[in-house]
């Protein structure tokens, strides 16, 4: 297996000075400090777990002999999907949004798990299922938009409507360019089916603070005014710098019912 990259583990992050540590674990809160005084930042900190919860979540994403993390199977149709035995989360997004890179970052403490990351957008053509011990399953869905599989809509609609163990859908949005037309199609689908979801802004290391803050505020306003099923807080991540990855692991553990307690609304 490959070695875990720097900052993949909380123990490494905790050695950093305080400001840098906050930027890695809570990038949205760090960004919020650039707002004008008096701006309401409640939606920046709805999910604010303590160190114990973050460590508990990290343990779920760290494989060992008694807690294997495995790629289970791929499927192009629902009758090929593994049985819905565990709580499940799925990740969807545009073809070049960095979905597989993020999933690889989440699983970086389980180096034997092979998450294929391609330089060619649209590499994921099937639903890929990963089993995290006896606790939950994570699904990497095909990207929509550029080079999407022809049967993408049928595949994803069937999954969202039929997968009764699905606890949360993570909709990935490019942090550099913000919500695009094709992202709105995905939002409409999730809203129509009544699927609880959360938006994750990727590639935040590539965006200037001004651009990122603009995109965050615009998307938060959109979520507040135009959605019913979206969690009000955005999650910001960089698969390169590991910003937001620890918090996202914790939120996955939380929504799959695998945290005993967490300070969250």
C-alpha positions in Angstrom: 0.0 0.0 0.0 1.0 3.6 -0.5 2.1 5.8 2.4 -0.5 8.3 3.7 0.3 11.8 2.6 1.2 14.6 5.0 -1.8 16.0 7.0 -3.9 13.0 6.2 -4.0 12.2 9.9 -5.3 14.6 12.6 -2.2 13.9 14.7 -0.1 15.7 12.0 -2.6 18.6 11.8 -2.5 19.2 15.5 1.3 19.9 15.3 0.6 23.0 13.2 0.3 26.4 14.7 -3.3 27.4 15.5 -4.2 29.5 12.5 -3.0 26.9 10.1 -4.7 24.1 12.0 -8.1 26.0 11.8 -7.6 26.5 8.1 -7.1 22.8 7.6 -9.9 21.4 9.8 -12.5 24.2 9.5 -11.7 26.1 6.2 -15.2 27.6 6.1 -14.7 29.2 9.5 -11.3 30.5 8.5 -12.8 32.0 5.4 -15.6 33.6 7.4 -13.1 35.9 9.1 -12.8 37.8 5.9 -16.5 38.9 6.1 -17.6 42.4 7.2 -18.0 42.8 10.9 -21.5 41.9 12.1 -22.2 39.5 9.2 -24.2 36.5 10.4 -21.9 33.5 10.2 -24.3 31.0 11.9 -24.4 28.8 8.7 -20.6 28.6 8.8 -20.6 26.6 12.0 -23.7 24.5 12.2 -21.6 21.3 12.2 -18.7 22.0 14.6 -17.4 18.8 16.1 -14.9 18.7 18.9 -11.6 16.9 18.8 -13.0 13.6 20.3 -15.6 13.4 17.5 -13.0 14.2 14.8 -10.7 11.4 16.2 -13.6 8.9 16.4 -14.5 9.6 12.8 -10.9 9.3 11.7 -10.7 5.8 13.3 -13.6 4.7 11.0 -11.5 5.7 8.0 -8.3 4.0 9.2 -8.2 0.4 8.2 -6.8 -2.5 10.3 -7.2 -6.2 10.5 -10.4 -6.0 12.5 -11.8 -3.1 10.5 -11.2 -3.6 6.8 -12.1 -0.9 4.2 -12.7 -2.5 0.9 -13.8 -1.8 -2.7 -16.8 -4.1 -2.9 -18.0 -3.9 -6.5 -19.1 -1.7 -9.4 -22.5 -1.5 -11.0 -24.2 0.0 -14.0 -27.7 -1.0 -13.0 -29.4 -1.3 -9.6 -29.8 -5.0 -9.9 -26.0 -5.2 -10.0 -25.6 -3.2 -6.8 -24.6 -4.9 -3.5 -27.4 -5.5 -1.0 -28.3 -2.4 0.9 -27.2 -3.8 4.3 -25.4 -0.8 5.8 -26.1 3.0 6.0 -24.8 4.5 2.8 -23.6 7.9 1.4 -23.0 8.7 -2.2 -20.8 11.4 -4.0 -22.0 12.9 -7.2 -20.8 15.9 -9.3 -19.6 17.1 -12.6 -17.1 15.0 -14.5 -14.1 17.2 -13.7 -15.0 18.3 -10.2 -12.4 16.2 -8.4 -14.8 13.5 -7.0 -12.4 10.5 -7.1 -9.6 12.7 -5.8 -11.7 13.6 -2.8 -12.7 10.0 -2.1 -9.1 9.0 -2.3 -8.2 11.7 0.2 -11.0 10.5 2.6 -9.5 6.9 2.3 -5.9 8.1 2.6 -5.5 6.3 5.9 -6.5 3.0 4.2 -3.7 2.8 1.6 -4.7 -0.6 0.3 -8.0 0.9 -1.0 -7.6 1.6 -4.7 -9.6 4.7 -5.8 -8.7 5.3 -9.4 -8.0 8.9 -10.2 -7.7 9.8 -13.9 -6.4 12.9 -15.6 -9.2 12.4 -18.1 -12.6 13.9 -16.9 -15.4 11.4 -16.9 -13.3 8.4 -15.9 -15.9 7.0 -13.6 -18.5 5.1 -15.7 -20.1 3.0 -13.0 -21.3 3.2 -9.5 -18.3 2.1 -7.3 -19.1 0.8 -3.8 -16.7 0.9 -0.9 -17.5 -0.8 2.4 -16.1 0.8 5.6 -16.0 -2.2 8.0 -19.4 -3.0 9.4 -20.3 0.7 9.6 -21.3 2.2 6.3 -20.9 2.1 2.5 -19.6 4.9 0.4 -20.5 5.2 -3.3 -18.6 7.0 -6.0 -21.1 7.9 -8.7 -20.4 8.6 -12.4 -19.8 12.2 -13.2 -22.4 14.2 -15.1 -21.8 16.6 -17.9 -18.7 16.1 -20.0 -18.2 12.5 -21.1 -20.9 11.2 -18.8 -22.1 7.6 -19.5 -25.1 7.5 -21.8 -27.3 5.9 -19.2 -26.2 8.3 -16.4 -29.6 9.7 -15.7 -31.3 6.3 -15.7 -28.6 4.9 -13.4 -28.5 7.8 -11.0 -32.3 8.4 -10.8 -32.8 4.7 -10.1 -30.2 4.7 -7.4 -31.6 7.8 -5.7 -35.1 6.6 -5.8 -34.5 2.9 -4.8 -31.6 3.0 -2.4 -33.5 3.0 0.9 -30.3 2.9 3.0 -29.0 6.1 1.5 -28.5 8.6 4.3 -27.0 11.6 2.5 -25.9 12.6 -0.9 -22.8 14.7 -1.3 -23.1 17.1 -4.3 -19.6 18.3 -5.3 -19.3 21.7 -6.8 -16.1 23.3 -8.2 -15.0 25.9 -5.7 -13.3 27.9 -8.5 -16.3 28.3 -10.8 -19.2 27.9 -8.4 -22.6 26.5 -9.3 -23.0 25.7 -13.0 -26.1 25.0 -15.1 -25.5 21.2 -14.9 -25.2 21.4 -11.1 -28.7 23.0 -11.0 -30.0 19.9 -12.9 -28.5 17.7 -10.2 -30.0 19.9 -7.5 -33.5 19.8 -9.2 -33.2 16.0 -9.2 -32.3 15.7 -5.5 -35.1 18.2 -4.6 -37.7 16.4 -6.7 -36.9 13.0 -5.1 -36.7 14.5 -1.6 -33.2 13.3 -1.1 -31.2 14.9 1.8 -28.0 16.3 0.5 -25.1 18.6 1.3 -22.9 20.7 -1.1 -19.2 20.3 -1.0 -17.0 22.9 -2.7 -13.8 21.2 -4.1 -10.4 22.5 -5.3 -10.4 25.4 -2.8 -6.6 25.5 -3.0 -7.0 26.7 -6.6 -9.3 29.6 -5.8 -8.4 33.0 -4.5 -9.9 33.9 -1.2 -12.0 36.6 -2.9 -13.4 34.2 -5.5 -14.0 31.5 -3.0 -15.8 33.8 -0.6 -18.0 35.1 -3.4 -18.9 31.6 -4.5 -19.6 30.5 -0.9 -21.9 33.4 -0.2 -23.8 33.0 -3.5 -24.3 29.3 -3.0 -25.4 29.8 0.6 -28.0 32.3 -0.5 -29.2 29.8 -3.2 -29.4 27.0 -0.6 -31.4 29.2 1.8 -33.8 30.6 -0.8 -34.2 27.8 -3.3 -33.7 24.4 -1.6 -35.5 22.2 0.9 -33.3 19.2 1.2 -29.8 20.7 1.4 -27.9 21.0 4.6 -27.5 24.8 5.3 -23.7 24.6 5.8 -21.4 24.2 2.9 -18.3 22.0 3.2 -15.0 23.3 1.7 -12.3 20.8 0.7 -8.9 20.5 -0.9 -7.8 17.0 -1.8 -4.3 18.4 -2.2 -3.9 20.3 1.1 -6.4 18.1 3.1 -8.4 21.2 4.0 -11.8 20.2 5.2 -11.2 16.4 4.7 -11.1 15.7 8.5 -14.4 17.6 9.0 -16.0 15.8 6.0 -15.0 12.4 7.4 -16.7 13.5 10.7 -19.9 14.5 8.9 -20.0 11.2 7.0 -19.6 9.4 10.3 -22.4 11.6 11.8 -25.0 11.1 9.1 -24.4 7.3 9.0 -25.1 7.1 12.7 -21.6 6.2 13.7 -20.7 9.0 16.1 -21.9 8.5 19.7 -22.3 12.3 20.1 -21.3 15.4 18.2 -21.9 19.1 18.7 -24.0 19.6 15.6 -27.4 21.1 14.7 
